[in-house]
Amino acid sequence: MANDATQSIHDPATAGEDQYLTFILAEEEYGVDILRVQEIKGWERPTPLPNTPDYIRGVINVRGMIVPIIDMRLRFGMEPLEYGPTTVVIMLRVVGEERERVMGVVVDAVSEVYNIGSDNLQPAPDFGTRIGVNFVRGLATVEEQMILVLDIDTLLGPGLIASADAIEAEATA
């Protein structure tokens, strides 16, 4: 019997749709392309590093690879929340201008995997220059729930990749 991912690839009903892993932050649901998800880990305290932005919680060693951990609540300017039993770290493959890197994002909880067609993905509203939405790939309504689909390459992209490279160099020195 084929698994759900295989069925959705070959199922004509889901042709033209992409799969998104959704997670919860402050009771809102966000989605990331499931093909970018390396793994999902339970919360473990990272090794903190000095002189990094507050949303970079530190680094962890994952099978010999130094992975920076970003708290998405702090990255989005939300109130911090004490980590609990549903807190997880989603390991994401982020593509920068020159290279690819794995980064972990701390979220309140993992929600669902949804199939979303490009025709169901609406552009993010323009709030003017004061509020940036360049990291929002689009908005989708699934089962009467609004999902903010993120562009992780923009959200965690070049600046954070460069910071992560510097963090890795410092951590392995």
C-alpha positions, -999 to 999 in steps of 0.1 A, spaced: 0 0 0 14 34 -10 19 61 17 -1 94 16 28 113 -1 30 88 -29 -7 87 -33 -9 125 -36 18 125 -63 0 100 -84 -36 110 -75 -51 132 -103 -72 149 -76 -41 165 -61 -22 171 -94 -8 207 -94 -8 209 -57 22 212 -33 24 198 2 30 221 31 38 212 67 20 236 90 29 247 125 14 268 152 28 301 165 5 321 189 -26 302 178 -19 311 141 -10 285 115 20 288 92 31 265 64 65 256 48 71 235 17 74 199 30 102 192 5 124 216 26 117 197 59 147 175 69 132 163 102 112 173 132 129 170 167 116 175 202 129 206 220 164 204 233 183 232 248 209 245 223 243 258 232 239 296 234 264 318 216 273 354 226 267 384 203 239 369 183 204 382 178 179 372 205 160 350 181 191 328 175 188 305 205 221 288 198 233 257 180 229 220 183 250 192 169 229 170 146 249 140 134 282 160 133 266 191 117 263 224 136 228 237 132 217 271 143 183 272 161 160 302 154 130 309 177 102 318 152 82 337 179 111 360 185 120 362 148 84 375 142 85 399 172 60 379 192 61 375 230 83 346 241 66 315 254 80 290 278 89 258 259 66 229 267 58 193 256 44 204 222 74 227 214 94 212 185 123 221 162 117 218 125 149 212 106 147 231 73 169 231 42 174 268 34 188 278 0 210 309 -1 227 327 -30 259 306 -27 249 275 -7 224 254 11 222 251 48 201 233 74 186 255 101 163 246 129 132 267 137 115 265 171 77 265 169 48 261 194 36 228 178 34 210 145 -1 210 130 -9 192 97 3 185 62 -19 201 36 -21 199 -2 -24 234 -16 -27 242 -52 -11 273 -66 -45 286 -76 -55 285 -39 -24 305 -29 -33 342 -27 -7 369 -26 1 385 7 -16 419 12 7 450 8 9 468 41 32 495 27 69 500 34 67 498 72 56 462 74 76 437 53 58 407 39 86 397 15 90 363 33 53 354 28 48 332 -2 10 335 0 -21 330 20 -43 299 16 -76 289 32 -78 252 40 -107 237 59 -119 273 68 -85 280 84 -62 308 70 -26 295 66 3 319 60 27 301 36 63 312 43 92 316 18 119 302 41 147 311 17 137 348 22 128 345 59 160 326 68 180 335 38 213 352 30 218 373 61 210 344 84 229 319 64 260 342 66 254 345 104 250 307 106 283 302 88 300 325 112 284 308 141 295 274 128 331 286 123 331 300 159 315 268 174 340 245 156 371 267 163 
